[in-house]
Amino acid sequence: MLQNSVVMAIIILVINIVYVSFFTTRMILTLKGYRYAAAFVSIVEVMIYIVGLGLVLDNLNQIQNIIAYAVGYGIGVIVGMKIEEKMALGYITVNVITKEYDKDLPKALRSRGYGVTNWATHGLEGERMALQILTPRKYELKLYQVIKELDPKAFIIAYEPKTIHGGFWVKSVKKGKLSQ
């Protein structure tokens, strides 16, 4: 009897980890505009959800099943976030303010395939250079590493653009011309 209840709790735990991972993936796909992929994932997600919830509701008198469901949900959130990081869909815009006005930083980034727009700006301590860099999310961490190598004191802030239209750079990225 104890063995059956442990097995049931493990099954519920695993089902909920998988369910919430699918849930997170579907939400990301929906937010990024991948309608049909999101719809397909939601079909699988709902089937898994019904099975998991059914197991818990059939055995509400066993607290370990409710705990397994809740713990599986929490772990599923973490797993879903890791999946989202690996998928890295879309683009990221990175704004950089340099400590020193240095015209070599944009040139160095462009030579690596990044789309860079730069301009002179003024900060509290004098002249600075501002850069706006667009990159696919899958190259985001590499970009931060490159910036820090070239200017360890650079101020970096990033956000996800909602709409991108025009420019030469997006076409280059779609053709795979961004160096890794």
C-alpha positions as CSV (number, residue, x, y, z in Angstrom):
1,M,0.0,0.0,0.0
2,L,2.8,2.5,0.9
3,Q,4.7,1.6,-2.3
4,N,1.5,2.3,-4.4
5,S,1.0,5.7,-2.7
6,V,4.7,6.6,-3.3
7,V,4.5,5.6,-6.9
8,M,1.3,7.6,-7.3
9,A,2.9,10.7,-5.8
10,I,5.9,10.3,-8.1
11,I,3.7,10.0,-11.1
12,I,1.7,13.1,-10.1
13,L,5.0,15.0,-9.6
14,V,6.3,14.1,-13.0
15,I,3.1,14.8,-14.8
16,N,2.9,18.2,-13.2
17,I,6.5,19.0,-14.1
18,V,5.8,18.1,-17.7
19,Y,2.4,20.0,-17.7
20,V,3.8,23.2,-16.4
21,S,6.8,23.0,-18.7
22,F,4.4,22.7,-21.7
23,F,2.3,25.6,-20.2
24,T,5.4,27.9,-20.0
25,T,6.4,26.9,-23.5
26,R,3.0,27.6,-24.9
27,M,2.9,31.0,-23.2
28,I,6.2,31.9,-24.7
29,L,5.2,30.7,-28.2
30,T,1.9,32.7,-27.8
31,L,3.7,35.9,-26.8
32,K,6.2,35.5,-29.6
33,G,3.5,35.1,-32.2
34,Y,3.9,31.4,-33.0
35,R,0.2,30.7,-33.1
36,Y,0.1,27.3,-34.6
37,A,2.9,25.9,-32.6
38,A,1.3,27.3,-29.4
39,A,-2.0,25.7,-30.4
40,F,-0.4,22.3,-30.9
41,V,1.5,22.6,-27.6
42,S,-1.8,23.5,-25.8
43,I,-3.4,20.4,-27.0
44,V,-0.7,18.2,-25.4
45,E,-0.7,20.5,-22.4
46,V,-4.4,20.1,-21.7
47,M,-4.3,16.3,-22.1
48,I,-1.4,16.1,-19.5
49,Y,-3.3,18.5,-17.2
50,I,-6.5,16.5,-17.2
51,V,-4.6,13.2,-16.4
52,G,-2.6,14.8,-13.6
53,L,-5.5,16.7,-12.0
54,G,-7.7,13.6,-12.4
55,L,-5.2,11.5,-10.4
56,V,-5.1,14.1,-7.6
57,L,-8.9,14.6,-7.5
58,D,-9.5,10.8,-7.4
59,N,-7.2,10.6,-4.3
60,L,-7.8,13.9,-2.4
61,N,-7.7,12.0,0.9
62,Q,-3.9,11.4,0.3
63,I,-2.0,14.5,1.2
64,Q,1.2,13.3,-0.5
65,N,-0.6,13.6,-3.9
66,I,-1.6,17.2,-3.2
67,I,2.0,18.0,-2.1
68,A,3.4,16.2,-5.2
69,Y,1.1,18.2,-7.4
70,A,2.2,21.5,-5.8
71,V,5.9,20.6,-5.8
72,G,5.6,19.4,-9.4
73,Y,4.1,22.7,-10.4
74,G,7.0,24.6,-8.8
75,I,9.6,22.5,-10.4
76,G,7.8,22.8,-13.7
77,V,8.0,26.5,-13.6
78,I,11.8,26.2,-13.2
79,V,12.1,23.6,-16.0
80,G,9.8,25.8,-18.2
81,M,12.1,28.8,-17.7
82,K,15.1,26.7,-18.6
83,I,13.4,25.6,-21.8
84,E,12.5,29.2,-22.6
85,E,16.2,30.2,-22.1
86,K,17.3,27.4,-24.5
87,M,14.7,28.4,-27.1
88,A,15.7,32.0,-26.9
89,L,13.2,33.2,-29.5
90,G,13.2,36.7,-30.8
91,Y,15.5,39.6,-30.5
92,I,17.0,41.7,-27.7
93,T,18.0,45.4,-27.9
94,V,20.9,46.3,-25.8
95,N,21.7,49.9,-24.9
96,V,25.3,50.6,-23.8
97,I,26.8,53.8,-22.4
98,T,30.6,53.7,-22.5
99,K,32.8,55.1,-19.8
100,E,35.2,56.7,-22.4
101,Y,34.2,58.1,-25.7
102,D,35.7,55.4,-27.9
103,K,34.9,55.0,-31.6
104,D,36.5,51.5,-31.8
105,L,33.7,49.8,-29.8
106,P,31.0,50.1,-32.4
107,K,33.5,49.1,-35.1
108,A,34.6,46.0,-33.1
109,L,31.0,45.0,-32.5
110,R,30.0,45.5,-36.2
111,S,33.0,43.4,-37.3
112,R,31.4,40.6,-35.3
113,G,28.1,41.0,-37.1
114,Y,26.1,43.0,-34.5
115,G,23.8,45.8,-35.7
116,V,25.1,48.9,-33.9
117,T,23.8,52.5,-33.9
118,N,26.0,54.9,-31.9
119,W,26.0,58.6,-31.0
120,A,27.8,61.0,-28.8
121,T,26.1,61.8,-25.5
122,H,27.0,63.6,-22.3
123,G,27.0,62.2,-18.8
124,L,27.7,63.6,-15.4
125,E,31.4,63.1,-15.9
126,G,31.7,64.3,-19.5
127,E,31.4,62.9,-23.0
128,R,30.2,59.4,-23.5
129,M,29.2,57.2,-26.4
130,A,25.7,55.6,-26.5
131,L,25.2,52.4,-28.5
132,Q,22.0,50.6,-29.4
133,I,22.6,47.0,-30.4
134,L,20.1,44.6,-31.9
135,T,20.8,40.8,-31.6
136,P,19.0,37.5,-31.6
137,R,18.3,36.4,-28.0
138,K,20.4,33.3,-28.6
139,Y,23.5,35.6,-28.9
140,E,22.6,37.8,-25.9
141,L,25.0,36.4,-23.4
142,K,27.9,36.4,-25.9
143,L,27.2,40.0,-26.7
144,Y,27.4,41.0,-23.0
145,Q,30.7,39.1,-22.8
146,V,32.1,40.9,-25.8
147,I,31.0,44.3,-24.5
148,K,32.6,43.6,-21.1
149,E,35.9,42.5,-22.7
150,L,36.0,45.7,-24.8
151,D,34.8,48.1,-22.1
152,P,34.6,46.6,-18.6
153,K,33.0,49.8,-17.2
154,A,30.2,50.0,-19.8
155,F,26.7,50.5,-18.5
156,I,24.4,47.9,-20.1
157,I,20.7,47.7,-20.2
158,A,18.6,45.4,-22.3
159,Y,15.0,45.0,-23.4
160,E,12.9,43.0,-25.8
161,P,11.6,45.0,-28.8
162,K,8.0,44.4,-29.7
163,T,8.2,45.3,-33.3
164,I,11.2,45.4,-35.8
165,H,10.7,46.9,-39.2
166,G,13.2,47.9,-41.8
167,G,17.0,48.2,-41.8
168,F,19.6,46.0,-43.4
169,W,20.7,44.1,-40.4
170,V,17.6,41.8,-39.8
171,K,18.0,40.5,-43.4
172,S,21.7,39.6,-42.6
173,V,20.8,37.8,-39.4
174,K,18.1,35.8,-41.2
175,K,20.7,34.7,-43.7
176,G,23.0,33.5,-40.8
177,K,25.6,36.2,-41.2
178,L,26.0,37.1,-37.5
179,S,29.3,35.6,-36.2
180,Q,29.0,33.4,-33.2
